[in-house]
C-alpha cells in the first residue's frame, strides 16, 4: 500500500496568506484542498462548470477518461470562478493551461515537497473524517473503486482504547 501524504492545513493556510488577492493562485490551491481535484481537472475549470443544487453550489468536474462528476464547492470560491466568464486558468494560446502548469505552481506555493496530489489526499482524509462514508468519498474523488480511495485516506487513531472497550464481551 502507498502511504497517504496529505498536506497539513497550516501549510495551505500559509500559502493562501502569501497569495492573498491573487484570485488565480487562491483558486488553484482551494480547488485542490477543498474540492479534491486532480491537476488536470483544476486546469479545465470554467465558469460554466458552476451549478446550483438547491441552494448549494456544485462544481462539474471533467475527470479522467471523460468521466464527469459534481463536487460541493464553497460559495465564495464558486463566485470567483463564475466571475471569470470562461476558463479559470486560460492559456495564452489555447483554451486552458496544461496540468503541468497547475502542478508547478501548486508545488512552488506549498513548498516542503507538497503537491497537488497531497492537497487531494488532504481532501480525501477530511471528507472521510467528516462522513465516514468511503463510497461517497470515492465518488467525490472520481475513483473507479473504493480500494483506490482507501490509499488516499490518512486515518488517525487518537484513542484505540475506546474501540477495545466497545468490542469487549
FENNOR-V423437 format. One record per backbone hydrogen bond with DSSP energy under -1.0 kcal/mol. CO is the residue of the C=O (numbers start at 1). NH is the residue of the N-H. If there is no record, write none. Layout:
# FENNOR-V423437
[[CO & NH] [CO & NH]]
This chain:
# FENNOR-V423437
[[8 & 12] [9 & 13] [10 & 14] [11 & 15] [12 & 16] [13 & 17] [14 & 18] [15 & 19] [19 & 22] [21 & 23] [22 & 26] [23 & 27] [24 & 28] [25 & 29] [26 & 30] [27 & 31] [28 & 32] [29 & 33] [30 & 34] [31 & 37] [38 & 42] [39 & 43] [42 & 45] [45 & 88] [46 & 49] [47 & 50] [49 & 60] [51 & 58] [53 & 56] [56 & 53] [57 & 73] [58 & 51] [59 & 71] [61 & 63] [61 & 69] [64 & 67] [67 & 63] [69 & 61] [71 & 59] [74 & 78] [75 & 79] [76 & 80] [77 & 81] [78 & 82] [79 & 83] [81 & 84] [86 & 47] [89 & 97] [95 & 91] [98 & 102] [99 & 103] [100 & 104] [101 & 105] [102 & 106] [103 & 107] [104 & 108] [105 & 109] [106 & 110] [107 & 111] [111 & 114] [115 & 119] [116 & 120] [117 & 121] [118 & 7] [118 & 122] [119 & 123] [120 & 124] [121 & 125] [122 & 126] [123 & 127] [124 & 128] [125 & 129] [126 & 130] [127 & 131] [128 & 132] [133 & 137] [134 & 138] [135 & 139] [136 & 140] [137 & 141] [138 & 143] [145 & 149] [146 & 150] [149 & 153] [159 & 162] [160 & 164] [161 & 165] [162 & 166] [163 & 167]]
